[in-house]
Amino acid sequence: MIALTVWQDLLYGLGWLLSKIYDAVPSYAVAILVLTVAIRLVLLPLGIRQVRSMQATMALQPKLKAIQQKYKGNRQKQAEEQQRLYREAGVSPFASCLPTLLQLPVLIALYAVLRFPTDVGAYPESQKPPLPNSHIPVHSRLYTDMVNQSGGVKIGGFDWLCAAGQAGQSIELKDRHGVALLDRQPPHNPLPALDCGRGIPVRIPFFVLIALMVATTYYQQYQMQKATPGGATQQQKTMTRVFPLMFLVWGWLFPAGLVLYWTISNGWQIGQQHFLIRAKAKDEQAVASGRAKPKPMAKRSRFAEWMDRAQQADKSRRQGQAGPRTSAAGAAGDGAKGGRAEAPQGNPSGSKAGSGGGPGKPSPQRSSGGRSGGNRKKRRKR
């Protein structure tokens, strides 16, 4: 329940911020551009950490490959050595994924905010109060332009509310049961059809936007792989080919405004990576020429500490399991040794059981012999 409330607050917050930007600059594309830059500025520290973590992880690729070759048939030992290498280098292989994971909720939230007409609280004619809320403030200029598909939301035949799959069509705004959707604002009139233009030429801007999104997604990954010492791994190459294809499908289904957001975000990431990669190359050249000293090893991350704790716990668990077995085996071995050592005392002649008593028990003759021997010694002393 708390998570749902936080999620709704995020949607309302993004809608409110977008409407305020639109009030200042009445252009849907510019408002999304400014919103994207604002989000990336908030995530800038994490973005810088992501790039540096990716650089550090890629710098370890030659050593990781050597470990894989050395312990090719022992996956457990291979994993332990890789974890040790990450700990010593102070690198977290998951840190490079963190900013991307943090962007996914924002991307999904923006999809919910920019999706028309659900984002403006449209509801079926048959629905009774309470009416659904709008992620875009109802009394804002952006809300009015989105409902009427006017102002900065629409440029000629290009509507930022449409998806590429809807281009060149007129989409009736009805629910899945065919009931007309009404405006959230009084007097609650039916929403006009979503006008996505006519003919083939109007589809060209949508296709260009998708091409830009796919190209920037590809280049963003290629840029980091190009800077990888020893070349990219096969998995990285596969992701570089597959990931843009996924966005090709999403670009066809998502509204143009959301495609624009992701394209701008990719452009920001490309520029960020460019400057950080360039700065690292300059530092390495300065160290190689003797103009600067090598930077100290990175501080151990929390990931490294967690890995140490996990390894210690796993080691303790294994020792706890092996301890009782070792004790039992040692006791059995001591018993066997004791049995072999006592056998000659009880049966020095090596005779089998049945010849004057069982194994380990002295025969009566030997006992009497032992007593008579003792008597002879007493007589000699006398």
Steps between C-alpha positions, in 0.01 A plus 500: 500500500784740589686410179187573295461840669865587431458391138194718453680794660784450249250507211331814627836665565625435147169618352506817709863576407433440130197733509702776669773474237233511230357816655840667466577359153177398320664224297444133584837397354693773684319419826605134467856611416522717812344224714753248367794728580360560850471125564850435369643777718344337806651166395835654398703370799369150438562539126866594557538209738343271241750596229799472732382164627457380143853619418643323804308181423610503137862558605482169690382307193846358412547371856145362507565314175822358645312373806236340277769320302695392810198358684301394196379175654435636851216751506507542878870585506451726198226696678710530818799635309284748310347627824846533650613702198198732530570549872867578450421752224215655702261449208134405513379333178144607588578870549497555122140376487370715787429826310329306221284322755417832663398641163256220431244615762526853356450363148195301608365799693543726200322242285207517742508882502538547123254227402189653355215508594553297821748753638241779494248297699263418214227259608223296333160660465342221705733549800352646815684730746758510642671595174866409438764759577718660234880477509506835319345782707146545369509881502838528329567621147661169411184310595284718276738469203523123541123452512442732202819382322606857435775748586849360546374141519440483128723627219317486168401140447748371760346434841734423792222299665497243218720193459670400176256211464211751506652745251275586205183392680215647701458310828159506669548539875289224651554238767538130425122459506450768236364762743601861427754661733403827668705802600601518868409870505136617515273488303661156429467503122617204291866527400561567131668228293880484518604655169833349392503657153425372153706323238854368488700828536370554856656169604852608405567704821396200712738269311783754525446527875507120540818481290666761723401310814635169370820661366577681827428184700744304283771765501476544877597135552751495214674803649581315822598180323743692282675623815520147645858371545538170317173540311140435593375161613260294293216578739560874463501471123174305510337763722615774263310330219191386691431800726439751216257256337293499819479878485396475138188314613439738791544801272223366279259457793587792732380861456737729311553709814644201686723407203628858503580474871704182456685640197599815691603286797721290272660815360576619853655164589714501185637846582561404862690186400702693241636750753568236767679266258701793368594609853614150588714477185670830591570376852654179367720695257614729782594202718681328212705811424584554868315830525263360763493230761266200473178544689467288815288190487131568522345486843335172578133519416213369703467229238851380585414496869182304430698252292750456784221435749330256266825314440577483873149373573532239225840393633366469855203299375728259315726459801196435718385227263846345465580515876275217626602279209868556571454427871307181430756387245784575744331306777445202272864514390626515859283204593634299211857586593437410864352165402803415289738603778327292769468185292864389544473543879194277526609251232876525444520171318250618243276203565140515379196514718401168647846377598478551872280810511374780286712768341639750743442268798795313650472121506495318835839341431661836441340632821635213713832531327505865590428422866770227521752738345419751769550235772849409365606867519388516864698183588819643341465818703477292816 
